[in-house]
Amino acid sequence: MGNAVHRQMIQRIVVRGPNWLGDAVMCEPALKGLRRLFPQATLTLLVKPAVSELFVKHPAIDHILLYDDKGRHAGLTGKWRLAAELRQARFDLAVLLQNAFEAALLAYLAGIPRRYGYATDGRSLFLTDPVAKPDRGKQLHQVRYYWDLLKPLGVTGDPSEPELCLSSEEERLMGARLAKGSIAETDLVVGVNPGSTYGGAKRWLPDRFAESTELLCRRLNESGGRKTAVVILGAKGEERLGSDIAARLSAPSMVLSGSTTIRELMAVLKRCAVLITNDTGPMHIASAFQVPVVAIFGPTDWRTTSPYGANHALVRHPVDCAPCMLRECPIDHRCMTGVSVDEVYQAATKVMTGMKGEPVGESWSPPHASHQTPHGVLEGFTIFWIATAP
């Protein structure tokens, strides 16, 4: 570590945010923590364009600086241009939430006096304040991973749940758009997110998404409450996937795959009463709006990237090869094919009613507790139960 940071001397801070939507949501508590540590400072967030939309008018952020790696900041010339822009802003402190070597190199080239981040990716030479990376044997949730980076700066306590902001006008516009698709303001909306830009290994089977959603909608309609409708979400290129699922549903449905901005995606997720999803960025966005989430995990590590907050359910089928972190399964996709329709359906009914009944499969600790398992200690784990196949 370098010399202690004198907080009152810091007037301009730049934070290099993560590149993925889900990671960006999970760093939000750290941004709030940084704001509390440096209330007098101007806080600028350096992120790629898609991530920047998450933090429009966020109270912890004063300015957003776009890292346009596909345009003006592409290639070596673009990196020099970005370093020059950072130099002109005369930042006092750079906090690097992104772990890449490039982030530290850019901060160094920009001449930022204090450069603070985890000592990863061989970049310690370019950091004035390298922070030791947490022990690999300690299964640390990503929310806490970002939060703990700030501890040497003085942050204390536990991270809050991630939160995102929308204007009432954005919510009104999304309501009008849904109304055009015959989804009324009074309807109970079930969100379905069956895709994954990360790769096919993360994807549960489309016919099972359809069947579990159909079962849930029938149960909700039979309860005699509000009319139920379904909104299917996804990225560009996933339109057909969404349409195929919609064709299997009897409830009114609207396919928004590939047709929303990030802000519009945020607005429609906030409108949902529940989201059934693979492990993706929208999962974390929904969680940040306190929407109950049923998250289906396969190749990725549920211990570190599960939805953070109360009243979510994580459904997985334990296999020896998971988590493998592969984008495509080289064998038979057993981690996902082992998850049944009934498990996801039962998980959705429980999170929607707030019931904490007997789980199907293995039980986990309450929100924010640490729990000793054969995999190690889980910190900040906020899912009250996991459904697994027999």
Secondary structure, DSSP 4 states (H G I P E B T S, - for coil): --SPP-GGG--EEEEE--SSHHHHHHTHHHHHHHHHH-TTSEEEEEE-HHHHGGGTT-TT-SEEEE--TTTTT-HHHHHHHHHHHHHHHT-SEEEE-S--HHHHHHHHHTT-SEEEEE--TT-GGG-SEEEPPPPTTSEE-HHHHHHHHTGGGT--S----------HHHHHHHHHHHHHTT--TTSEEEEEE---TT-GGGPPPHHHHHHHHHHHHHHHHHTTSS-EEEEE---TT-HHHHHHHHTT-SS-EEE-TT---HHHHHHHHHH-SEEEEESSHHHHHHHHTT--EEEEESSS-HHHHS--SSS-EEEE---TT-S---SS-SS--HHHHTS-HHHHHHHHHHHHHT-----SS-B-PPTTEEEEETTEEEEEE--SEEE---
